[in-house]
Amino acid sequence: MISGPESQTKIAWPYLIAALVSLIGLGDAIYLTIQDMTGASLRCTIVSGCSEVLSSKYAHIGSIPLASVGALAYFAFFSLAVLAAFGYSFARPLLTVLVALMFLTTLWLLYLQAFVIRHFCQYCLLSAAVTTVLLLVVTGSAWARSHARKS
C-alpha cells in the first residue's frame, strides 16, 4: 500500500527544484520527438552536428525516436520528484533508480556522439546537462538526509 506524505507542512525543496529542472529536459525531448516525427530539419546554433547525430542509427530504437523515450523518462522523473517533494517517501528510491538509469544512458549517448558518430548535438548536450544536474540534486539530497539522521 502506498503511504501518504510524511509531513503535511514541510516541502522537500531539492526535489521540487529537481522537478522543475526536469521540465527543461522534458521540453527538449518533446521538441526533438516532434521534429523527428514531422521530418523537420533541426537548426543547430551552438554546435554543428545535430543532423548527423539525430539522423544516425542510434537516434531510434526500432521505429521509436530515442527522444520520445527521453520524454517518458523526464515525465516519470517529474512525477516522482513532485511526490518526493511533498513527502511521499516511496518515490525517493524510485527516483534514485530512475535518475541512475538516465545518467548511465546519458554517458552511453555521449560516448556515441564523441567516438562513434563524431558529432555533437546541442539538444542532446542540453539533455545530458539536465540529467547530470538531476543526478546531483537527487544524490545530494539523499546524502544530506542520511547524514542528518546520523547527527
The 8 nearest C-alpha neighbors of each residue, nearest first, counted from 0:
[[1, 2, 3, 89, 87, 88, 90, 4],
 [2, 0, 3, 89, 87, 88, 90, 4],
 [1, 3, 0, 4, 87, 89, 88, 5],
 [4, 2, 87, 5, 1, 86, 88, 6],
 [3, 5, 86, 87, 6, 85, 7, 2],
 [4, 6, 86, 87, 3, 7, 88, 85],
 [7, 5, 4, 8, 9, 86, 85, 10],
 [6, 8, 9, 4, 5, 85, 86, 10],
 [7, 9, 6, 10, 85, 86, 5, 4],
 [10, 8, 6, 7, 11, 85, 86, 84],
 [9, 11, 85, 84, 12, 8, 86, 15],
 [12, 10, 84, 13, 14, 85, 9, 15],
 [11, 13, 15, 14, 10, 16, 84, 17],
 [14, 12, 16, 15, 11, 17, 136, 140],
 [15, 13, 84, 17, 80, 12, 16, 11],
 [14, 16, 12, 18, 84, 17, 13, 81],
 [15, 17, 13, 19, 18, 14, 12, 20],
 [18, 16, 14, 20, 15, 19, 133, 21],
 [19, 17, 77, 15, 21, 80, 16, 20],
 [18, 20, 16, 22, 21, 17, 15, 77],
 [21, 19, 17, 22, 18, 23, 16, 129],
 [20, 22, 18, 24, 23, 19, 73, 77],
 [21, 23, 25, 20, 19, 24, 26, 18],
 [24, 22, 26, 21, 25, 20, 27, 129],
 [23, 25, 27, 21, 22, 26, 126, 28],
 [24, 26, 22, 70, 28, 73, 23, 27],
 [25, 27, 29, 23, 24, 28, 22, 30],
 [26, 28, 24, 30, 25, 29, 23, 31],
 [29, 27, 70, 66, 31, 25, 30, 26],
 [28, 30, 32, 26, 31, 27, 70, 25],
 [31, 29, 27, 33, 28, 32, 26, 34],
 [32, 30, 34, 28, 29, 33, 66, 35],
 [31, 33, 29, 35, 66, 34, 30, 67],
 [34, 32, 36, 30, 35, 31, 37, 29],
 [33, 35, 31, 39, 37, 32, 36, 38],
 [36, 34, 32, 38, 33, 37, 31, 39],
 [35, 37, 33, 38, 34, 32, 39, 64],
 [38, 36, 34, 39, 35, 33, 32, 40],
 [37, 39, 35, 36, 34, 40, 33, 41],
 [40, 38, 34, 37, 41, 35, 36, 33],
 [41, 39, 38, 42, 34, 50, 35, 37],
 [42, 40, 43, 39, 50, 49, 34, 31],
 [41, 43, 44, 40, 49, 50, 47, 45],
 [42, 44, 47, 45, 46, 49, 41, 121],
 [43, 45, 46, 42, 47, 121, 49, 41],
 [46, 44, 43, 121, 47, 120, 42, 48],
 [47, 45, 43, 44, 121, 48, 120, 119],
 [48, 46, 43, 49, 45, 119, 120, 44],
 [47, 49, 118, 119, 51, 120, 50, 52],
 [50, 48, 120, 52, 51, 53, 43, 47],
 [49, 51, 53, 48, 52, 54, 41, 40],
 [52, 50, 48, 54, 49, 53, 55, 118],
 [53, 51, 49, 55, 50, 54, 120, 48],
 [52, 54, 50, 58, 55, 51, 49, 120],
 [53, 55, 51, 52, 50, 58, 56, 57],
 [56, 54, 57, 52, 53, 58, 51, 116],
 [55, 57, 58, 59, 54, 53, 60, 52],
 [56, 58, 55, 59, 60, 52, 53, 65],
 [59, 57, 65, 53, 56, 55, 64, 54],
 [60, 58, 64, 65, 63, 57, 61, 62],
 [61, 59, 63, 62, 65, 64, 58, 57],
 [60, 62, 63, 59, 64, 56, 65, 58],
 [61, 63, 60, 59, 64, 65, 58, 36],
 [62, 64, 60, 59, 61, 65, 67, 68],
 [65, 63, 59, 66, 67, 58, 32, 60],
 [66, 64, 59, 68, 67, 58, 60, 63],
 [65, 67, 69, 28, 64, 32, 68, 31],
 [66, 68, 70, 69, 65, 64, 32, 71],
 [69, 67, 71, 65, 66, 70, 72, 64],
 [68, 70, 66, 72, 67, 71, 28, 73],
 [71, 69, 67, 28, 25, 73, 68, 72],
 [70, 72, 68, 74, 69, 73, 75, 67],
 [73, 71, 69, 75, 70, 74, 76, 68],
 [72, 74, 76, 70, 25, 75, 71, 21],
 [75, 73, 77, 71, 76, 72, 70, 78],
 [76, 74, 72, 78, 73, 77, 71, 79],
 [77, 75, 73, 79, 74, 78, 80, 72],
 [78, 76, 18, 74, 80, 75, 79, 21],
 [77, 79, 75, 81, 76, 80, 74, 82],
 [78, 80, 82, 76, 90, 81, 77, 94],
 [79, 81, 83, 77, 14, 18, 82, 78],
 [82, 80, 84, 78, 83, 79, 15, 18],
 [81, 83, 79, 85, 87, 80, 84, 90],
 [84, 82, 80, 87, 86, 90, 85, 81],
 [85, 83, 11, 14, 81, 15, 82, 10],
 [86, 84, 82, 10, 83, 87, 4, 81],
 [85, 87, 4, 5, 83, 84, 88, 6],
 [86, 88, 4, 83, 82, 89, 3, 90],
 [87, 89, 90, 91, 86, 83, 4, 5],
 [90, 88, 87, 91, 92, 93, 1, 2],
 [91, 89, 93, 88, 83, 79, 92, 87],
 [90, 92, 94, 93, 88, 89, 83, 95],
 [93, 91, 95, 94, 90, 96, 89, 88],
 [94, 92, 96, 90, 95, 91, 97, 89],
 [93, 95, 91, 97, 92, 96, 90, 98],
 [94, 96, 92, 98, 93, 97, 99, 91],
 [97, 95, 99, 93, 94, 98, 92, 100],
 [98, 96, 94, 100, 99, 95, 93, 101],
 [97, 99, 101, 95, 100, 96, 134, 102],
 [100, 98, 102, 96, 101, 97, 95, 103],
 [101, 99, 103, 97, 98, 102, 104, 96],
 [100, 102, 98, 104, 99, 103, 105, 97],
 [101, 103, 105, 99, 104, 100, 98, 130],
 [104, 102, 106, 100, 105, 101, 99, 107],
 [105, 103, 107, 101, 102, 106, 100, 108],
 [104, 106, 102, 108, 103, 107, 127, 109],
 [105, 107, 103, 109, 104, 108, 110, 102],
 [108, 106, 104, 110, 105, 109, 111, 103],
 [107, 109, 111, 105, 110, 106, 104, 112],
 [110, 108, 112, 106, 111, 107, 105, 113],
 [109, 111, 107, 113, 108, 112, 114, 106],
 [112, 110, 115, 108, 109, 114, 113, 116],
 [111, 113, 116, 109, 117, 110, 118, 119],
 [114, 112, 117, 110, 111, 109, 115, 118],
 [113, 115, 117, 111, 110, 112, 116, 109],
 [114, 116, 111, 117, 112, 113, 110, 118],
 [115, 117, 112, 118, 111, 114, 113, 52],
 [118, 116, 113, 114, 112, 115, 119, 111],
 [119, 117, 48, 112, 116, 113, 52, 51],
 [118, 120, 48, 112, 49, 121, 52, 46],
 [119, 121, 49, 123, 48, 122, 52, 124],
 [120, 122, 124, 123, 46, 125, 119, 45],
 [123, 121, 125, 124, 120, 126, 27, 49],
 [122, 124, 126, 120, 125, 121, 127, 119],
 [123, 125, 127, 121, 126, 122, 128, 120],
 [126, 124, 122, 128, 123, 127, 121, 129],
 [125, 127, 123, 129, 124, 128, 24, 130],
 [126, 128, 124, 130, 125, 129, 105, 131],
 [127, 129, 125, 131, 126, 130, 124, 132],
 [130, 128, 126, 132, 131, 127, 24, 125],
 [129, 131, 133, 127, 132, 128, 102, 126],
 [130, 132, 134, 128, 133, 129, 127, 135],
 [131, 133, 135, 129, 134, 130, 136, 128],
 [134, 132, 130, 136, 131, 135, 17, 137],
 [133, 135, 131, 137, 132, 136, 98, 138],
 [134, 136, 132, 138, 133, 137, 139, 131],
 [135, 137, 139, 133, 134, 138, 140, 132],
 [138, 136, 140, 134, 139, 135, 133, 141],
 [137, 139, 141, 135, 140, 136, 134, 142],
 [140, 138, 142, 136, 137, 141, 135, 143],
 [139, 141, 143, 137, 142, 138, 136, 144],
 [140, 142, 138, 144, 139, 143, 137, 145],
 [143, 141, 139, 145, 140, 144, 138, 146],
 [142, 144, 140, 146, 141, 145, 147, 139],
 [145, 143, 147, 141, 142, 146, 140, 148],
 [144, 146, 142, 148, 147, 143, 141, 149],
 [147, 145, 149, 143, 148, 144, 142, 150],
 [146, 148, 144, 150, 149, 145, 143, 142],
 [149, 147, 145, 146, 150, 144, 143, 142],
 [150, 148, 146, 147, 145, 144, 143, 142],
 [149, 147, 148, 146, 145, 144, 143, 142]]
